[in-house]
């Protein structure tokens, strides 16, 4: 039996319990509903049903039984883009709502499952459920990922990411206007001291460096280009939220739900825009770029019309 104790963030006030639990803990909506229906969620000591609505600041207790070890399930995913493919690597353009690889509590689609369903073979290095994965994107983040197809490529790419030789460029829309408009955030990131399901700037955390530049400013938000020097879990989301400029749509890290609703966003406005690295076989520098998905493009158009 696993459990988590956490406060309901303001961004999820009024949300259905099953939907909120899925967002807070990274569960699929189906698994979250199963947990709630099994009596695994209480609010201030009262057991909830999945259709109950959450108040901000309530104290949640969530308990669940872990599923069996995760495994790769082939699936046909029509909106998974292939930006590049050869004998050594495949660069995917990941849509939102797709995890990088299988994990306990997630039974939604994965990049590895989609690749398997499309007939791609990947490297076998690493844990079986993470074969070929050399870096990850959050479920709610769209954009470019590279997956190794050979053991040699896996080793070379892992080293390149470790040695900070990969260009990782993201675009994000954040609330407000960062001051200064361009700069660097250098602050260690670790598990949140009060909520193990999220991350925060902590003195015991790992070194984390984020460079940003404002590309476009709107009355209530700004479009940023962000370059990651490190690659911590939720790094951009944590660093921007710590500056009081959370990614628009990011309820977990304090985004204003009224702005999210006005822009039609159900996830954070965060996209892995460009990815560049030395090809593990040819040793030539390669770079790939991904267009904005429809939901992020629509949100931009609304902001530009303000």
Secondary structure as UniProt FT lines:
FT   STRAND          2..7
FT   HELIX           10..12
FT   TURN            13..14
FT   HELIX           17..25
FT   HELIX           29..37
FT   TURN            38..39
FT   STRAND          41..43
FT   TURN            44..45
FT   STRAND          46..47
FT   TURN            50..51
FT   TURN            56..57
FT   STRAND          59..64
FT   TURN            78..79
FT   STRAND          81..85
FT   STRAND          89..94
FT   TURN            96..97
FT   TURN            104..105
FT   HELIX           111..117
FT   TURN            118..119
FT   HELIX           128..130
FT   TURN            131..132
FT   TURN            139..140
FT   STRAND          142..148
FT   HELIX           151..162
FT   TURN            163..164
FT   STRAND          167..175
FT   STRAND          182..186
FT   STRAND          189..192
FT   TURN            193..194
FT   STRAND          195..201
FT   TURN            203..204
FT   STRAND          209..217
FT   STRAND          221..228
FT   TURN            233..234
FT   HELIX           235..242
FT   TURN            243..244
FT   TURN            248..249
FT   HELIX           251..253
FT   HELIX           257..263
FT   STRAND          270..278
FT   TURN            280..282
FT   STRAND          285..289
FT   HELIX           294..304
//
